[in-house]
Amino acid sequence: MNTFAIVTDSSCDLPESLAREIDLTVLPLAFVMNGREYYNYLDEREILLHDFYEALRVGQPCTTSAVNVDAFVSAMEPLLKQGRDVLCIAFSSGLSNTYNAAALAVEELAQKYPERKIYAVDSLCASLGQGLLIYLAAQERSKGKPIEEVRDWVEKEKYHLCHWFTVEDLQFLKRGGRVSAATALVGTMLSIKPVMHMDNAGHLINISKARGRKASLRALVDRMEQLAIQPEEQTVFISHGDSLEDAQFVANEVQSRLGVQKPITINYVGPVIGAHSGPGTIALFFLGKER
């Protein structure tokens, strides 16, 4: 058993097998579709992610619900009862109240278990960016580093965790207030795709535009070319909104252009983020000189 537990929420979008491999405790976040509440378990036990995106494609509305502090308490308390310390790395406060709920839960549990070390970190990350930060933190833990050192490593390295992504359908960003109705209309008519990233405050920022799908996908790799630290040695993650072929195209570009040697992890963008970014979203995650 690891010396301390790492806890997160399902916006990390890690493959269930990988989360299990690194001994990760994952709190499933909730969303509502067609009047029914679902929990986003990494193993897709309540809804297959392909089916989720098919529902979005035919116009099914999806809303995400607030995170309950008690849910974090319920996830962390059994670990504390086992005598383990807990490091919770949560979904960006720039996009969700998830971190705030985690921090309140940690405050409550710290009073109840004063002998244990319990910390909450705002990842300022989302999707497999959050997943990559957690995966790398687990590698630091595996080196035998104490919980405080791993916490401090996460606090520092989160500002180097690059998130670059594009979307296929601007209407989803329009509904979420990320682009204006006029931008969405013109962009759709001219096949203009946004190239976006997550800034140091954990907010999604529109950086540039590309004409056509393939150009937007290559633009993500261009950004990695500009920013990545020792790209040939990088661990790279890619997430997609039910668009595996395009994710594999980006992976191939990353390997051929930047000489990345390690296998690239590809997985779905989960429902909590996918509801706002839509089918066809492609996101590329790596460590860089800056975000």
C-alpha positions as CSV (number, residue, x, y, z in Angstrom):
1,M,0.0,0.0,0.0
2,N,1.2,3.5,-0.8
3,T,2.2,5.7,2.1
4,F,-0.6,8.2,1.4
5,A,-3.7,8.2,-0.7
6,I,-4.4,10.4,-3.7
7,V,-8.0,11.4,-4.2
8,T,-9.6,13.2,-7.1
9,D,-12.8,13.6,-9.0
10,S,-14.0,12.1,-12.3
11,S,-13.2,15.2,-14.3
12,C,-9.7,13.7,-14.4
13,D,-11.0,11.5,-17.3
14,L,-8.3,8.9,-16.7
15,P,-8.9,5.4,-18.1
16,E,-10.3,3.3,-15.2
17,S,-7.5,0.8,-15.6
18,L,-4.9,3.5,-15.2
19,A,-6.6,5.0,-12.2
20,R,-6.6,1.6,-10.6
21,E,-2.9,1.0,-11.5
22,I,-1.9,4.2,-9.6
23,D,-4.1,3.4,-6.6
24,L,-6.3,6.5,-7.2
25,T,-9.6,7.1,-5.3
26,V,-12.0,8.9,-7.7
27,L,-15.2,10.7,-6.7
28,P,-17.8,10.4,-9.5
29,L,-19.3,13.8,-10.5
30,A,-22.9,14.0,-11.4
31,F,-24.8,15.3,-14.5
32,V,-28.4,15.3,-15.6
33,M,-29.6,14.3,-19.1
34,N,-33.2,13.8,-20.2
35,G,-34.4,14.3,-16.7
36,R,-32.2,11.6,-15.2
37,E,-29.2,12.0,-12.9
38,Y,-26.1,10.0,-13.8
39,Y,-22.8,9.6,-12.0
40,N,-19.6,9.8,-14.1
41,Y,-17.8,6.7,-13.0
42,L,-14.5,6.1,-14.9
43,D,-15.7,2.6,-15.9
44,E,-18.8,4.0,-17.6
45,R,-21.1,1.8,-15.5
46,E,-24.1,4.3,-15.6
47,I,-23.7,5.4,-19.2
48,L,-21.3,4.6,-22.1
49,L,-19.5,7.8,-23.2
50,H,-20.2,7.0,-26.8
51,D,-24.0,7.0,-26.0
52,F,-23.6,10.2,-24.0
53,Y,-22.1,11.9,-27.1
54,E,-24.7,10.4,-29.4
55,A,-27.4,12.0,-27.1
56,L,-25.6,15.4,-27.4
57,R,-25.5,15.0,-31.2
58,V,-29.3,14.7,-31.4
59,G,-29.9,17.7,-29.1
60,Q,-30.4,16.2,-25.7
61,P,-29.6,18.9,-23.1
62,C,-27.1,18.1,-20.4
63,T,-26.5,20.0,-17.1
64,T,-24.0,19.4,-14.4
65,S,-24.9,19.5,-10.7
66,A,-23.0,21.0,-7.8
67,V,-20.6,18.9,-5.9
68,N,-21.6,17.9,-2.4
69,V,-19.1,18.4,0.4
70,D,-20.4,15.2,2.1
71,A,-19.4,13.2,-1.1
72,F,-15.8,14.2,-0.6
73,V,-16.0,13.4,3.1
74,S,-17.4,10.0,2.3
75,A,-14.6,9.4,-0.2
76,M,-11.8,10.4,2.1
77,E,-12.9,9.3,5.5
78,P,-12.5,5.5,5.0
79,L,-8.9,6.2,3.9
80,L,-8.2,8.2,7.1
81,K,-9.8,5.4,9.2
82,Q,-7.3,3.0,7.6
83,G,-4.5,5.2,9.0
84,R,-3.6,6.8,5.6
85,D,-2.9,10.4,4.9
86,V,-4.8,12.0,2.0
87,L,-3.8,14.4,-0.8
88,C,-6.9,15.5,-2.8
89,I,-6.2,17.0,-6.2
90,A,-9.4,18.6,-7.6
91,F,-10.9,19.9,-10.8
92,S,-10.1,23.6,-11.6
93,S,-11.7,26.2,-9.4
94,G,-11.8,28.3,-12.6
95,L,-14.5,26.0,-14.0
96,S,-16.3,24.4,-11.1
97,N,-17.0,24.5,-7.4
98,T,-15.5,21.1,-7.0
99,Y,-12.2,22.3,-5.4
100,N,-14.1,24.4,-2.9
101,A,-16.2,21.4,-1.8
102,A,-13.0,19.4,-1.5
103,A,-11.3,22.1,0.6
104,L,-14.3,22.3,2.9
105,A,-14.3,18.5,3.3
106,V,-10.6,18.6,4.2
107,E,-11.2,21.3,6.8
108,E,-13.9,19.2,8.4
109,L,-11.9,16.0,8.4
110,A,-8.8,17.7,9.7
111,Q,-10.7,18.6,12.8
112,K,-12.0,15.1,13.2
113,Y,-8.6,13.4,12.5
114,P,-6.0,15.7,13.9
115,E,-3.4,13.0,13.8
116,R,-3.6,12.6,10.0
117,K,-2.2,14.8,7.2
118,I,-5.0,15.9,4.8
119,Y,-4.4,18.4,2.0
120,A,-6.5,19.7,-0.9
121,V,-4.9,21.2,-4.0
122,D,-6.7,23.2,-6.7
123,S,-5.3,21.5,-9.9
124,L,-6.3,24.5,-12.1
125,C,-6.6,21.6,-14.7
126,A,-9.4,19.8,-16.4
127,S,-10.0,16.5,-18.3
128,L,-6.8,14.6,-19.0
129,G,-4.8,17.7,-18.0
130,Q,-6.0,17.0,-14.5
131,G,-5.4,13.3,-15.1
132,L,-1.8,13.9,-16.3
133,L,-1.0,16.0,-13.3
134,I,-2.3,13.3,-11.0
135,Y,-0.6,10.5,-12.9
136,L,2.8,12.4,-12.6
137,A,2.1,13.1,-8.9
138,A,1.6,9.4,-8.4
139,Q,5.0,8.8,-10.0
140,E,6.5,11.2,-7.5
141,R,4.8,9.3,-4.7
142,S,6.2,6.0,-6.0
143,K,9.7,7.4,-5.5
144,G,9.0,7.4,-1.8
145,K,8.5,11.2,-1.4
146,P,6.4,12.3,1.6
147,I,3.0,13.8,1.1
148,E,4.2,17.4,1.7
149,E,6.8,17.1,-1.1
150,V,4.3,15.7,-3.5
151,R,1.8,18.4,-2.6
152,D,4.4,21.1,-3.2
153,W,5.4,19.4,-6.5
154,V,1.8,19.5,-7.7
155,E,1.5,23.2,-6.7
156,K,4.5,24.1,-8.7
157,E,4.1,21.8,-11.8
158,K,0.4,22.6,-12.4
159,Y,1.5,25.9,-13.9
160,H,3.5,23.9,-16.5
161,L,0.7,21.5,-17.4
162,C,-0.3,22.7,-20.9
163,H,-3.9,22.2,-22.1
164,W,-4.5,22.9,-25.8
165,F,-7.7,22.0,-27.4
166,T,-10.1,22.6,-30.3
167,V,-13.8,21.8,-30.9
168,E,-15.8,20.6,-33.9
169,D,-19.1,22.4,-33.1
170,L,-19.0,26.0,-31.9
171,Q,-22.6,25.8,-30.8
172,F,-21.7,24.0,-27.6
173,L,-19.2,26.8,-26.6
174,K,-21.9,29.4,-27.5
175,R,-24.4,27.8,-25.1
176,G,-21.7,27.9,-22.4
177,G,-21.0,31.5,-23.0
178,R,-17.5,30.8,-24.3
179,V,-18.1,32.4,-27.7
180,S,-20.8,34.8,-29.0
181,A,-23.7,33.8,-31.1
182,A,-22.2,35.8,-34.0
183,T,-18.8,34.1,-33.7
184,A,-20.5,30.7,-33.6
185,L,-22.5,31.4,-36.7
186,V,-19.7,32.8,-38.8
187,G,-17.2,30.2,-37.5
188,T,-19.6,27.4,-38.5
189,M,-20.3,28.9,-42.0
190,L,-16.5,29.3,-42.7
191,S,-15.3,26.2,-40.9
192,I,-13.2,28.3,-38.5
193,K,-12.1,26.4,-35.5
194,P,-10.9,27.9,-32.2
195,V,-7.6,26.9,-30.7
196,M,-8.0,27.3,-27.0
197,H,-6.0,26.7,-23.8
198,M,-6.4,26.9,-20.0
199,D,-4.6,29.8,-18.4
200,N,-2.9,30.1,-15.0
201,A,-6.2,30.8,-13.3
202,G,-7.8,27.6,-14.7
203,H,-10.0,29.4,-17.2
204,L,-10.6,28.4,-20.8
205,I,-9.1,31.1,-23.1
206,N,-9.6,31.4,-26.9
207,I,-6.1,32.0,-28.3
208,S,-6.3,31.7,-32.1
209,K,-8.3,30.3,-35.0
210,A,-7.6,27.7,-37.7
211,R,-9.4,27.3,-41.0
212,G,-10.7,23.7,-41.1
213,R,-10.5,20.7,-38.9
214,K,-7.1,19.3,-39.8
215,A,-5.5,22.7,-39.5
216,S,-6.9,23.1,-36.0
217,L,-5.5,19.7,-35.0
218,R,-2.1,20.5,-36.3
219,A,-2.3,23.8,-34.5
220,L,-2.4,21.9,-31.2
221,V,0.8,20.1,-32.1
222,D,2.4,23.4,-33.2
223,R,1.8,24.7,-29.6
224,M,3.5,21.6,-28.2
225,E,6.4,22.2,-30.5
226,Q,6.7,25.7,-29.1
227,L,6.3,25.0,-25.4
228,A,7.2,21.4,-24.5
229,I,10.2,20.6,-22.3
230,Q,12.2,17.8,-23.8
231,P,9.3,16.5,-25.8
232,E,10.9,13.2,-26.7
233,E,10.8,12.2,-23.0
234,Q,7.3,13.5,-22.3
235,T,4.3,11.7,-21.1
236,V,1.5,12.9,-23.3
237,F,-2.2,12.5,-22.9
238,I,-5.0,13.3,-25.4
239,S,-8.7,13.4,-24.8
240,H,-11.5,13.5,-27.3
241,G,-15.3,14.0,-27.6
242,D,-16.1,10.7,-29.3
243,S,-13.6,11.4,-32.0
244,L,-11.0,8.7,-31.7
245,E,-9.7,9.0,-35.2
246,D,-8.8,12.6,-34.8
247,A,-7.2,11.9,-31.5
248,Q,-5.0,9.3,-33.1
249,F,-4.2,11.8,-35.9
250,V,-2.9,14.2,-33.2
251,A,-1.0,11.4,-31.5
252,N,0.7,10.4,-34.8
253,E,1.7,14.0,-35.4
254,V,3.1,14.4,-31.9
255,Q,5.2,11.2,-32.3
256,S,6.4,12.0,-35.8
257,R,7.1,15.7,-35.3
258,L,8.4,15.8,-31.8
259,G,9.9,12.3,-31.4
260,V,7.8,11.3,-28.4
261,Q,8.8,7.8,-27.3
262,K,6.4,6.9,-24.6
263,P,3.0,5.5,-25.5
264,I,0.4,8.2,-25.6
265,T,-2.7,7.7,-23.4
266,I,-6.0,8.6,-25.3
267,N,-9.4,8.7,-23.6
268,Y,-12.8,10.4,-23.7
269,V,-13.5,13.9,-22.5
270,G,-16.0,13.1,-19.7
271,P,-19.6,14.3,-19.5
272,V,-18.9,17.2,-17.0
273,I,-16.7,18.9,-19.6
274,G,-18.1,17.3,-22.7
275,A,-21.5,18.8,-22.1
276,H,-19.9,22.2,-22.7
277,S,-17.4,21.4,-25.4
278,G,-19.4,18.9,-27.4
279,P,-18.7,16.0,-29.7
280,G,-15.5,16.3,-31.7
281,T,-13.5,18.1,-29.0
282,I,-9.8,17.2,-29.1
283,A,-7.4,18.2,-26.3
284,L,-3.6,17.7,-26.0
285,F,-1.8,17.7,-22.6
286,F,1.9,17.9,-21.8
287,L,4.4,19.7,-19.6
288,G,5.8,23.0,-21.0
289,K,7.9,26.0,-20.2
290,E,4.6,27.7,-19.4
291,R,1.0,27.1,-19.9
